[in-house]
């Protein structure tokens, strides 16, 4: 059965002969498996692709190769030219050369992947900028509500997608932060002032909670003892974290309590980073405390009295103290500032 990598000798020829203007790149796993390979050339307002090879590997989810490849190519185009316009160039048969390219039209695998995400290309030879942007947002998996909220605030919706692509924040964390930050621009500017202590404390709490939720997911996946354990997460409008596991997991909590998560059910988790001043809840949260499955706290949790509705709830403690979370927040904001600055440089 023929595969894209039957043409891998062409990619090796690009690497060896290095025709002027063409750069060969590949997308590999940490084990060394090559999932995709392509050659590209930067132009003033778009990028050209002269060869595109892509094949799934049995160790990875079907479709992951084309997903990774498209994320890389679109990100590369955006950072190099400020647009996501991709032109595929080449000739057919024996007339094709390394200089001319080997892709006279958009490869079938890319067109199929785009159609599955609801993006249809107008042209057979190029991905227009608006199509590339829409495809990138779909690949990033950002909920429509996030994109709409960002657009309302006058922020380029590609920016949150860049933060997800760089793995600075997950889709779920971005959803929570955008809903709960009083100043969403902090996410992209990275400017969290520490001069006004009250403003700082108010602004950083959503970031802390977003990080605690990330730690909880990591802990539960490790406790499962199974490499195939996947935890899905979602935030409710009242600030409660919903978690679901595809495997049964026994979660060990404070006081030798344990809590069993079973597949097919959403568990309601209350996340707090309060350590000594007692718990503070929104009115909407107070109304749903009795339905909470367990509470998550930081390492420096000092046992302030829980509301009566939570007196019997298991308490899961993460290994991070609040200061650890704050350092991680500062690092991620710096990474976000750098990523967005790189995008801005290309757009100027």
VEXROTOR-387997 format. One line per 8 residues: for each residue x, y, z of N, C-alpha, C, O. Coordinates in pm, whole numbers, plus 50000, padded with zeros to 5 digits. Layout:
X/Y/Z/X/Y/Z/X/Y/Z/X/Y/Z  ...
This chain:
50085/49880/50000/50000/50000/50000/50088/50125/50000/50176/50141/50085  50063/50214/49904/50144/50334/49890/50118/50432/50005/50004/50445/50051  50223/50499/50050/50210/50600/50154/50285/50725/50111/50363/50723/50016  50260/50834/50183/50332/50959/50154/50482/50941/50161/50557/51001/50085  50526/50856/50255/50671/50843/50278/50741/50760/50173/50862/50737/50182  50666/50713/50072/50732/50655/49955/50810/50763/49881/50900/50734/49802  50775/50890/49908/50845/51003/49845/50947/51065/49940/50995/51176/49915  50980/50996/50048/51071/51055/50147/51209/51084/50087/51281/51170/50137
51244/51011/49981/51375/51037/49918/51382/51181/49864/51490/51238/49856  51267/51238/49829/51267/51377/49783/51302/51471/49898/51376/51568/49880  51247/51442/50016/51279/51524/50133/51428/51516/50165/51492/51617/50195  51484/51394/50157/51628/51376/50182/51710/51451/50078/51819/51501/50108  51658/51459/49954/51730/51533/49850/51733/51682/49882/51834/51748/49860  51622/51734/49935/51622/51875/49977/51724/51899/50087/51794/52000/50087  51732/51806/50182/51828/51821/50293/51971/51815/50243/52058/51885/50294  51996/51732/50144/52133/51713/50096/52176/51824/50000/52286/51879/50014
52089/51858/49904/52129/51952/49800/52100/52098/49837/52162/52189/49781  52007/52120/49930/51975/52255/49981/51951/52355/49868/52025/52453/49857  51850/52332/49785/51820/52430/49679/51788/52565/49738/51728/52575/49845  51827/52670/49668/51817/52807/49721/51673/52842/49759/51580/52824/49680  51657/52892/49881/51527/52939/49927/51443/52835/49997/51351/52871/50072  51470/52707/49976/51387/52601/50034/51447/52550/50165/51567/52524/50174  51361/52536/50267/51404/52485/50396/51326/52358/50429/51204/52362/50438  51395/52244/50447/51324/52121/50484/51305/52112/50636/51398/52136/50713
51184/52077/50677/51151/52063/50819/51072/51934/50839/51012/51881/50746  51074/51884/50961/50997/51763/50989/50942/51768/51131/50995/51836/51218  50834/51694/51151/50768/51685/51280/50789/51543/51333/50741/51446/51274  50862/51532/51445/50899/51400/51498/50850/51383/51641/50827/51481/51712  50834/51259/51682/50799/51229/51820/50926/51218/51903/51036/51212/51848  50912/51214/52035/51030/51201/52121/51098/51067/52103/51216/51052/52137  51024/50967/52050/51085/50837/52023/51159/50835/51891/51228/50738/51859  51145/50943/51813/51218/50951/51687/51136/50919/51564/51189/50922/51453
51006/50889/51580/50922/50860/51464/50889/50991/51391/50848/51089/51453  50907/50991/51260/50874/51108/51179/50728/51097/51136/50690/51003/51067  50646/51193/51177/50505/51194/51143/50475/51280/51020/50381/51253/50946  50556/51382/51000/50534/51470/50886/50666/51536/50846/50754/51558/50929  50677/51566/50718/50796/51636/50667/50751/51726/50553/50662/51690/50476  50812/51843/50543/50774/51936/50438/50890/52030/50408/50983/52044/50487  50882/52094/50292/50979/52198/50258/50901/52327/50236/50792/52327/50180  50959/52438/50281/50888/52564/50271/50983/52676/50230/51104/52668/50246
50922/52780/50175/50998/52898/50132/50922/53022/50176/50802/53035/50151  50990/53112/50242/50928/53235/50291/50924/53340/50181/51025/53368/50116  50805/53397/50161/50789/53512/50072/50745/53631/50157/50731/53619/50279  50722/53745/50094/50693/53865/50172/50561/53855/50248/50555/53891/50365  50456/53805/50182/50324/53804/50245/50262/53665/50255/50145/53652/50289  50341/53562/50226/50290/53426/50236/50407/53328/50240/50522/53367/50220  50377/53204/50267/50478/53098/50261/50441/52998/50152/50323/52975/50125  50543/52940/50091/50520/52836/49990/50563/52700/50045/50661/52690/50119
50489/52598/50009/50523/52461/50046/50547/52383/49917/50460/52377/49831  50666/52324/49905/50702/52253/49783/50691/52103/49793/50687/52033/49692  50687/52053/49917/50673/51908/49939/50605/51888/50074/50642/51952/50173  50506/51799/50078/50435/51773/50204/50412/51624/50218/50344/51562/50135  50469/51565/50324/50455/51423/50353/50396/51407/50493/50438/51476/50586  50301/51316/50508/50237/51301/50639/50176/51161/50651/50102/51118/50563  50208/51091/50759/50151/50959/50785/50133/50939/50935/50222/50973/51013  50019/50885/50974/49995/50853/51115/50083/50737/51158/50127/50657/51075
50107/50728/51288/50180/50616/51346/50087/50541/51439/50005/50603/51507  50097/50409/51443/50004/50327/51520/50009/50356/51670/49915/50322/51741  50118/50416/51719/50128/50447/51862/50049/50571/51901/50030/50599/52019  50002/50647/51800/49936/50774/51829/49794/50776/51773/49759/50698/51685  49715/50867/51826/49576/50878/51784/49567/50907/51634/49646/50984/51581  49471/50843/51569/49453/50864/51426/49425/51011/51398/49341/51074/51463  49496/51065/51300/49478/51206/51265/49573/51300/51336/49577/51419/51306  49651/51246/51431/49741/51334/51507/49855/51387/51420/49903/51498/51443
49898/51311/51320/50009/51355/51235/49971/51479/51155/50046/51577/51153  49855/51476/51090/49813/51592/51010/49784/51711/51100/49808/51825/51062  49730/51685/51221/49702/51794/51315/49831/51864/51356/49839/51987/51351  49931/51787/51396/50059/51845/51436/50123/51921/51321/50174/52032/51339  50120/51861/51201/50184/51923/51085/50119/52058/51052/50188/52156/51028  49985/52061/51051/49915/52185/51018/49940/52293/51123/49958/52410/51088  49942/52255/51250/49973/52352/51355/50110/52413/51333/50129/52534/51346  50206/52327/51300/50344/52376/51280/50353/52468/51159/50413/52575/51167
50293/52428/51048/50303/52507/50924/50233/52642/50939/50287/52745/50899  50112/52641/50997/50038/52767/51013/50106/52859/51113/50112/52981/51092  50157/52801/51223/50231/52882/51320/50354/52944/51255/50384/53062/51274  50424/52861/51180/50545/52906/51111/50514/53020/51015/50586/53120/51012  50409/53006/50938/50371/53110/50843/50335/53240/50914/50374/53349/50870  50262/53229/51024/50217/53347/51097/50335/53422/51158/50341/53545/51155  50430/53346/51214/50544/53409/51278/50642/53467/51176/50714/53563/51205  50645/53409/51057/50740/53456/50957/50685/53571/50873/50760/53660/50833
50553/53570/50848/50497/53668/50754/50384/53753/50814/50345/53853/50754  50330/53713/50930/50218/53785/50987/50084/53743/50929/49980/53795/50969  50084/53649/50833/49960/53596/50777/49965/53444/50781/50070/53385/50809  49852/53382/50753/49847/53236/50746/49814/53189/50605/49746/53089/50585  49862/53265/50508/49843/53225/50368/49953/53126/50330/50072/53155/50344  49912/53010/50280/50005/52905/50239/49979/52873/50093/49866/52841/50055  50081/52880/50010/50068/52843/49868/50146/52715/49841/50262/52701/49881  50081/52622/49774/50145/52495/49739/50190/52504/49593/50112/52539/49504
50316/52472/49570/50375/52490/49438/50441/52361/49392/50488/52281/49472  50443/52343/49259/50510/52226/49204/50461/52192/49065/50368/52252/49012  50525/52095/49009/50486/52043/48878/50455/51895/48890/50490/51832/48990  50391/51841/48790/50356/51700/48791/50463/51616/48720/50532/51662/48630  50474/51491/48764/50557/51393/48695/50703/51430/48685/50761/51486/48777  50762/51397/48569/50906/51414/48549/50947/51560/48537/51065/51592/48544  50850/51648/48517/50883/51791/48504/50914/51856/48639/50969/51967/48643  50880/51789/48748/50902/51847/48881/51049/51841/48919/51118/51742/48891
51097/51947/48984/51235/51953/49032/51234/52004/49176/51130/52048/49226  51349/51998/49240/51358/52049/49377/51327/52198/49380/51266/52247/49475  51368/52271/49276/51343/52414/49272/51195/52445/49248/51141/52539/49305  51129/52366/49164/50989/52394/49129/50893/52348/49237/50786/52407/49253  50930/52242/49311/50839/52184/49409/50760/52068/49351/50762/52044/49230  50690/51996/49440/50620/51873/49399/50472/51873/49440/50407/51770/49435  50420/51990/49481/50281/51997/49527/50203/52100/49444/50190/52215/49487  50152/52061/49326/50080/52158/49242/49944/52199/49297/49883/52294/49248
49896/52129/49399/49769/52164/49461/49772/52128/49610/49862/52058/49655  49675/52176/49685/49668/52145/49828/49657/51994/49845/49567/51933/49787  49745/51932/49921/49740/51786/49940/49603/51739/49991/49539/51807/50071  49562/51623/49946/49430/51568/49980/49413/51554/50131/49305/51581/50183  49516/51512/50202/49505/51492/50347/49475/51623/50419/49401/51624/50518  49532/51732/50370/49506/51862/50432/49361/51903/50406/49293/51954/50495  49314/51882/50282/49176/51919/50250/49076/51839/50331/48976/51894/50378  49101/51710/50349/49010/51626/50427/49009/51668/50574/48904/51678/50636
49130/51693/50629/49139/51736/50770/49065/51867/50791/48997/51885/50892  49079/51960/50696/49012/52090/50709/48860/52074/50701/48787/52137/50778  48812/51990/50609/48667/51968/50595/48609/51909/50722/48497/51943/50761  48683/51820/50788/48634/51759/50913/48620/51863/51023/48540/51847/51116  48698/51969/51012/48690/52078/51111/48597/52190/51065/48583/52292/51132  48533/52170/50950/48437/52269/50902/48496/52382/50821/48432/52486/50805  48617/52363/50767/48682/52467/50687/48695/52417/50543/48757/52314/50519  48637/52491/50450/48644/52455/50308/48728/52560/50234/48703/52680/50245
48828/52513/50160/48918/52604/50088/48854/52649/49956/48793/52569/49885  48869/52778/49924/48814/52834/49801/48901/52801/49680/48852/52794/49568  49029/52782/49704/49126/52764/49596/49185/52624/49605/49196/52569/49714  49223/52569/49493/49283/52434/49493/49433/52437/49518/49494/52334/49546  49494/52558/49507/49639/52567/49517/49690/52642/49639/49809/52637/49670  49601/52712/49709/49649/52787/49825/49543/52797/49934/49423/52791/49908  49593/52812/50057/49508/52837/50172/49513/52988/50197/49619/53042/50230  49400/53055/50182/49397/53199/50203/49413/53231/50351/49391/53146/50437
49452/53355/50379/49480/53395/50517/49360/53373/50609/49375/53319/50719  49239/53412/50565/49122/53394/50651/49091/53247/50674/49045/53210/50782  49116/53164/50574/49095/53019/50588/49198/52959/50683/49166/52874/50765  49323/53005/50670/49428/52956/50759/49402/52993/50903/49425/52912/50993  49355/53115/50927/49324/53159/51063/49211/53077/51123/49217/53034/51238  49106/53056/51043/48992/52977/51091/49036/52834/51121/48995/52776/51222  49117/52776/51034/49166/52640/51055/49253/52632/51181/49243/52536/51257  49336/52733/51202/49423/52736/51320/49342/52740/51449/49374/52670/51545
49237/52822/51450/49152/52829/51568/49082/52696/51594/49069/52654/51709  49037/52630/51487/48971/52500/51504/49072/52396/51555/49038/52313/51639  49193/52400/51503/49296/52306/51548/49332/52327/51694/49360/52232/51766  49331/52453/51739/49363/52485/51878/49254/52437/51972/49277/52423/52092  49134/52411/51919/49024/52360/52000/48961/52464/52091/48898/52429/52191  48976/52592/52057/48918/52696/52141/48766/52698/52128/48715/52699/52016  48693/52697/52239/48547/52708/52233/48506/52836/52162/48574/52938/52172  48394/52831/52091/48347/52947/52017/48325/53066/52109/48347/53181/52069
48282/53038/52232/48255/53147/52327/48382/53227/52358/48377/53349/52374  48497/53158/52365/48624/53227/52393/48657/53321/52277/48689/53438/52299  48649/53270/52153/48681/53353/52037/48590/53474/52030/48636/53585/52003  48461/53453/52055/48367/53565/52049/48397/53669/52157/48392/53789/52130  48430/53623/52278/48462/53714/52387/48588/53794/52354/48593/53915/52378  48689/53728/52300/48814/53794/52265/48790/53900/52157/48845/54010/52165  48708/53866/52058/48679/53961/51950/48605/54082/52005/48631/54195/51964  48512/54059/52099/48439/54170/52163/48534/54267/52232/48510/54388/52235
48643/54212/52288/48740/54295/52359/48841/54361/52265/48929/54434/52309  48827/54335/52136/48917/54395/52039/49054/54330/52033/49152/54393/51994  49062/54203/52073/49188/54128/52074/49188/54028/51960/49087/53963/51934  49301/54014/51892/49313/53918/51783/49290/53777/51837/49362/53735/51928  49191/53701/51786/49164/53565/51838/49277/53467/51815/49278/53359/51873  49372/53504/51730/49488/53417/51712/49574/53414/51838/49640/53314/51866  49573/53524/51915/49658/53531/52034/49629/53420/52134/49723/53351/52175  49503/53398/52177/49481/53285/52268/49516/53151/52205/49561/53060/52275
49497/53139/52073/49535/53015/52006/49685/52993/52014/49732/52880/52027  49762/53103/52004/49908/53093/52016/49946/53044/52157/50037/52962/52170  49878/53093/52260/49908/53050/52397/49879/52903/52415/49951/52834/52487  49773/52853/52350/49742/52710/52358/49845/52630/52280/49893/52526/52326  49879/52678/52160/49977/52609/52076/50112/52600/52146/50179/52497/52137  50153/52705/52216/50280/52705/52289/50270/52630/52423/50370/52616/52494  50151/52581/52456/50125/52508/52580/50152/52592/52704/50194/52541/52808  50128/52721/52690/50139/52809/52807/50015/52792/52894/50026/52781/53017
49897/52790/52830/49772/52760/52900/49693/52661/52816/49705/52658/52693  49611/52580/52882/49524/52487/52811/49395/52557/52771/49368/52668/52815  49315/52491/52687/49186/52548/52646/49097/52572/52767/49033/52677/52777  49093/52475/52858/49009/52487/52978/49055/52602/53066/48973/52677/53119  49187/52617/53083/49239/52725/53166/49208/52861/53104/49170/52954/53175  49224/52872/52972/49193/52998/52905/49046/53033/52922/49011/53149/52947  48960/52933/52908/48817/52955/52925/48788/53014/53063/48714/53111/53076  48848/52954/53166/48827/53002/53303/48884/53142/53323/48818/53228/53381
49005/53167/53274/49070/53296/53295/48996/53409/53224/48979/53517/53280  48953/53384/53103/48883/53489/53028/48751/53523/53096/48707/53638/53093  48687/53423/53157/48560/53448/53225/48580/53518/53359/48490/53588/53405  48695/53500/53424/48711/53546/53561/48809/53661/53581/48808/53723/53688  48893/53691/53483/48985/53803/53497/48911/53935/53475/48834/53947/53379  48933/54031/53562/48871/54162/53543/48938/54237/53429/48876/54324/53366  49064/54204/53401/49138/54266/53291/49202/54156/53207/49313/54111/53237  49132/54113/53102/49178/54000/53020/49309/54030/52950/49384/53937/52918
49339/54155/52924/49461/54190/52851/49586/54144/52924/49692/54129/52862  49577/54121/53056/49692/54071/53132/49744/53940/53072/49865/53914/53072  49653/53858/53021/49690/53729/52963/49792/53745/52851/49880/53660/52834  49780/53853/52774/49862/53871/52655/49974/53972/52674/50079/53962/52611  49951/54070/52761/50056/54169/52788/50157/54116/52890/50273/54157/52890  50112/54025/52977/50198/53972/53081/50228/54071/53191/50317/54049/53272  50154/54181/53194/50181/54287/53291/50089/54274/53412/49975/54320/53411  50140/54211/53516/50067/54195/53641/50141/54276/53747/50241/54231/53802
50092/54396/53776/50161/54488/53865/50160/54436/54009/50059/54387/54058  50275/54448/54076/50286/54407/54216/50296/54527/54311/50312/54510/54432  50287/54647/54256/50301/54767/54341/50179/54789/54429/50192/54832/54544  50060/54760/54376/49938/54772/54454/49898/54633/54501/49849/54551/54423  49920/54605/54630/49901/54470/54682/49757/54421/54667/49733/54304/54636  49661/54510/54690/49521/54469/54680/49484/54433/54536/49417/54333/54513  49528/54515/54441/49500/54486/54300/49569/54357/54257/49512/54276/54184  49692/54338/54304/49767/54217/54270/49696/54093/54322/49681/53995/54249
49652/54097/54447/49585/53982/54507/49457/53947/54432/49427/53830/54410  49383/54049/54393/49258/54026/54320/49286/53967/54182/49214/53878/54136  49390/54017/54116/49419/53975/53979/49480/53836/53972/49455/53763/53876  49559/53798/54072/49633/53673/54062/49551/53551/54103/49586/53439/54066  49445/53569/54179/49367/53454/54228/49316/53366/54113/49330/53244/54123  49258/53422/54005/49216/53333/53895/49331/53252/53834/49313/53137/53797  49451/53314/53826/49566/53242/53773/49604/53126/53866/49634/53016/53819  49602/53150/53996/49634/53044/54091/49538/52927/54076/49579/52811/54071
49409/52959/54069/49308/52854/54058/49325/52774/53929/49309/52652/53929  49358/52843/53819/49381/52774/53692/49497/52676/53704/49492/52566/53648  49602/52715/53776/49718/52626/53794/49684/52509/53886/49727/52396/53862  49606/52535/53993/49568/52427/54083/49489/52321/54006/49510/52202/54026  49399/52364/53919/49321/52268/53840/49412/52182/53753/49387/52063/53735  49518/52242/53699/49615/52168/53618/49687/52064/53702/49707/51951/53659  49726/52103/53826/49795/52010/53915/49703/51894/53954/49747/51779/53962  49575/51924/53978/49479/51819/54018/49468/51714/53907/49471/51594/53935
49455/51760/53784/49444/51667/53671/49569/51579/53663/49559/51458/53642  49687/51640/53678/49812/51565/53673/49819/51461/53785/49861/51348/53762  49778/51500/53905/49781/51407/54019/49689/51288/53994/49728/51173/54016  49568/51314/53948/49471/51206/53926/49519/51112/53817/49503/50991/53828  49578/51167/53711/49629/51081/53603/49742/50992/53654/49752/50876/53614  49828/51046/53742/49936/50963/53799/49882/50858/53894/49930/50745/53896  49782/50895/53974/49723/50800/54069/49657/50682/53999/49647/50573/54056  49613/50703/53876/49548/50594/53803/49644/50480/53775/49604/50364/53766
49775/50514/53761/49876/50413/53731/49868/50358/53590/49938/50263/53557  49782/50417/53507/49764/50369/53371/49800/50479/53272/49749/50590/53283  49888/50449/53174/49928/50553/53077/49812/50601/52991/49818/50709/52933  49705/50521/52982/49592/50559/52898/49487/50642/52969/49383/50672/52911  49513/50679/53095/49413/50757/53170/49409/50901/53118/49511/50968/53108  49289/50946/53085/49270/51083/53036/49163/51151/53119/49053/51098/53139  49196/51270/53168/49102/51348/53249/49056/51468/53167/49137/51550/53126  48927/51477/53144/48871/51594/53075/48822/51694/53180/48778/51656/53288
48831/51822/53146/48793/51925/53242/48709/52033/53177/48721/52060/53057  48624/52094/53258/48538/52202/53211/48497/52285/53332/48477/52231/53441  48484/52416/53313/48443/52505/53421/48297/52542/53406/48251/52573/53296  48224/52539/53516/48085/52583/53514/48081/52735/53532/48181/52797/53568  47964/52792/53508/47950/52937/53522/47965/52983/53667/47996/53100/53691  47943/52893/53764/47957/52931/53905/48095/52901/53960/48115/52901/54082  48193/52875/53870/48332/52859/53913/48365/52725/53972/48461/52713/54048  48288/52621/53939/48316/52485/53986/48382/52408/53873/48340/52417/53758
48487/52332/53907/48559/52254/53806/48493/52118/53790/48473/52047/53888  48459/52082/53667/48403/51951/53637/48513/51863/53580/48577/51899/53481  48534/51747/53640/48634/51652/53592/48567/51520/53558/48473/51477/53626  48617/51455/53454/48568/51322/53417/48688/51238/53376/48779/51286/53309  48688/51111/53417/48798/51020/53386/48748/50907/53298/48634/50862/53312  48834/50860/53207/48796/50746/53124/48826/50613/53193/48790/50506/53143  48894/50619/53311/48926/50500/53388/48886/50520/53534/48868/50633/53579  48873/50411/53607/48846/50421/53750/48974/50461/53823/49080/50404/53800
48963/50561/53911/49079/50612/53984/49042/50633/54131/48938/50691/54161  49128/50585/54221/49111/50611/54365/49199/50730/54403/49321/50722/54395  49136/50839/54442/49205/50963/54475/49226/50970/54626/49130/50966/54702  49354/50979/54668/49386/50984/54811/49381/51129/54858/49444/51217/54799  49306/51153/54966/49287/51289/55017/49345/51303/55157/49397/51207/55213  49335/51424/55216/49385/51452/55350/49312/51362/55452/49194/51332/55438  49389/51319/55555/49329/51237/55660/49305/51094/55618/49219/51026/55673  49383/51047/55520/49373/50908/55471/49236/50878/55409/49200/50762/55389
49161/50983/55378/49037/50961/55305/49069/50929/55160/49172/50971/55108  48983/50855/55097/49000/50827/54955/48868/50851/54883/48760/50843/54943  48879/50880/54758/48761/50912/54678/48774/50840/54546/48877/50852/54479  48673/50765/54507/48680/50685/54384/48608/50756/54269/48489/50787/54277  48685/50781/54163/48626/50836/54041/48598/50721/53946/48685/50637/53922  48479/50716/53891/48442/50612/53797/48412/50674/53661/48369/50789/53654  48435/50599/53553/48411/50653/53418/48263/50687/53397/48174/50628/53458  48240/50782/53309/48104/50814/53270/48032/50911/53361/47911/50929/53348
48104/50975/53452/48040/51071/53542/48125/51196/53556/48248/51187/53559  48061/51310/53565/48131/51436/53592/48137/51460/53742/48035/51450/53811  48255/51492/53793/48274/51518/53935/48295/51668/53955/48371/51732/53882  48228/51722/54055/48231/51866/54082/48338/51894/54189/48329/51846/54302  48438/51974/54151/48550/52002/54239/48553/52152/54268/48544/52234/54176  48567/52186/54395/48582/52325/54436/48730/52353/54459/48792/52287/54543  48785/52449/54386/48927/52483/54396/48942/52613/54473/48876/52712/54441  49028/52614/54575/49054/52736/54650/49203/52749/54676/49273/52649/54691
49252/52873/54681/49393/52897/54715/49403/52978/54843/49511/53028/54875  49294/52992/54918/49299/53059/55048/49378/52974/55145/49365/52852/55145  49461/53038/55230/49544/52961/55322/49522/52997/55468/49535/52910/55555  49489/53120/55497/49476/53156/55639/49362/53253/55667/49329/53280/55782  49303/53306/55561/49200/53408/55581/49059/53352/55574/48962/53427/55575  49047/53220/55566/48915/53160/55555/48869/53156/55411/48928/53219/55324  48763/53081/55386/48714/53064/55250/48618/53176/55213/48538/53221/55295  48627/53219/55087/48535/53318/55034/48472/53260/54909/48542/53213/54819
48341/53263/54903/48271/53207/54789/48174/53308/54731/48122/53394/54801  48152/53294/54601/48047/53373/54539/47911/53320/54582/47898/53204/54623  47810/53403/54573/47675/53362/54614/47630/53241/54534/47565/53151/54587  47664/53239/54403/47623/53127/54319/47690/52997/54364/47633/52889/54350  47816/53008/54419/47885/52889/54467/47823/52839/54597/47810/52718/54617  47784/52931/54685/47724/52891/54813/47598/52810/54791/47564/52723/54872  47528/52837/54682/47404/52766/54655/47426/52623/54609/47334/52541/54613  47550/52591/54564/47575/52456/54510/47678/52378/54590/47724/52274/54544
47717/52425/54709/47823/52359/54786/47787/52216/54822/47876/52130/54828  47659/52187/54846/47621/52054/54889/47642/51950/54780/47647/51830/54808  47654/51995/54656/47674/51901/54545/47822/51881/54510/47853/51813/54412  47914/51942/54589/48057/51930/54563/48106/51790/54601/48070/51738/54707  48189/51729/54514/48242/51595/54541/48369/51600/54625/48386/51519/54716  48459/51694/54596/48573/51715/54685/48633/51853/54663/48609/51918/54562  48711/51896/54763/48773/52029/54762/48922/52013/54737/48982/51917/54784  48982/52106/54664/49126/52101/54638/49193/52224/54699/49147/52336/54680
49304/52200/54772/49375/52308/54839/49524/52298/54810/49571/52198/54756  49600/52403/54847/49744/52405/54829/49817/52341/54948/49755/52305/55048  49951/52326/54934/50030/52260/55038/50028/52338/55170/50034/52277/55277  50020/52471/55163/50024/52552/55284/49883/52580/55339/49861/52678/55410  49792/52494/55304/49656/52501/55359/49661/52489/55511/49723/52397/55564  49596/52581/55583/49605/52585/55730/49474/52548/55800/49448/52590/55912  49395/52472/55731/49270/52421/55792/49178/52531/55843/49134/52522/55958  49146/52634/55764/49040/52723/55810/48908/52646/55808/48896/52551/55731
48812/52681/55889/48689/52604/55897/48613/52605/55764/48590/52710/55705  48576/52487/55719/48496/52476/55597/48351/52511/55626/48305/52489/55738  48279/52565/55529/48136/52586/55548/48068/52454/55583/48116/52347/55544  47961/52460/55655/47893/52338/55701/47855/52246/55585/47853/52124/55601  47824/52306/55468/47786/52223/55354/47900/52135/55305/47877/52035/55237  48026/52173/55339/48144/52098/55292/48209/52016/55402/48316/51958/55380  48149/52010/55519/48215/51947/55634/48251/51801/55609/48347/51751/55668  48177/51731/55525/48207/51590/55500/48278/51565/55369/48300/51449/55332
48314/51670/55297/48377/51653/55165/48524/51619/55178/48594/51679/55259  48573/51522/55099/48718/51494/55097/48796/51616/55051/48747/51695/54971  48919/51632/55103/49004/51746/55067/49133/51693/55005/49209/51622/55070  49157/51729/54879/49278/51688/54806/49379/51801/54814/49347/51916/54784  49503/51768/54853/49608/51869/54869/49714/51851/54761/49765/51740/54742  49747/51959/54689/49850/51952/54587/49986/51981/54651/49990/52039/54759  50098/51943/54587/50230/51963/54648/50281/52106/54641/50386/52136/54698  50211/52196/54573/50257/52334/54558/50200/52424/54668/50084/52410/54707
50284/52516/54716/50237/52623/54804/50194/52740/54716/50223/52742/54596  50127/52837/54775/50081/52953/54699/50199/53026/54634/50189/53070/54520  50312/53038/54706/50430/53105/54647/50480/53032/54523/50526/53095/54428  50471/52898/54523/50512/52820/54406/50422/52852/54287/50468/52867/54174  50293/52862/54315/50198/52895/54209/50226/53034/54152/50219/53055/54031  50257/53129/54241/50282/53266/54197/50405/53274/54107/50408/53350/54010  50508/53195/54139/50627/53193/54054/50593/53135/53916/50642/53183/53814  50510/53031/53914/50469/52971/53787/50385/53069/53706/50400/53077/53584
50297/53143/53773/50216/53244/53704/50307/53347/53638/50289/53382/53522  50407/53397/53714/50499/53497/53660/50574/53444/53538/50594/53516/53440  50616/53316/53545/50688/53255/53433/50598/53246/53309/50641/53278/53199  50475/53203/53328/50384/53186/53213/50345/53321/53153/50328/53333/53031  50331/53421/53236/50301/53553/53183/50418/53607/53101/50399/53673/52999  50540/53577/53146/50658/53616/53070/50662/53543/52936/50693/53602/52833  50631/53413/52938/50627/53335/52814/50521/53388/52719/50542/53395/52598  50405/53425/52775/50297/53480/52691/50340/53613/52630/50315/53638/52512
50404/53698/52711/50449/53828/52661/50549/53810/52546/50542/53881/52446  50639/53714/52560/50738/53688/52456/50671/53636/52329/50703/53680/52219  50578/53541/52344/50510/53483/52228/50431/53588/52151/50438/53594/52028  50357/53671/52223/50276/53773/52157/50363/53881/52095/50330/53935/51990  50475/53912/52159/50568/54011/52104/50626/53962/51972/50642/54040/51878  50656/53832/51962/50708/53777/51837/50605/53790/51725/50639/53821/51611  50478/53765/51760/50372/53781/51661/50362/53927/51618/50350/53956/51499  50366/54019/51715/50355/54161/51684/50467/54210/51594/50444/54294/51507
50588/54158/51615/50701/54200/51531/50676/54166/51386/50713/54243/51297  50614/54049/51360/50591/54009/51223/50477/54087/51160/50472/54101/51038  50385/54139/51243/50270/54208/51188/50299/54356/51161/50224/54422/51090  50407/54408/51218/50439/54551/51200/50492/54577/51059/50524/54691/51026
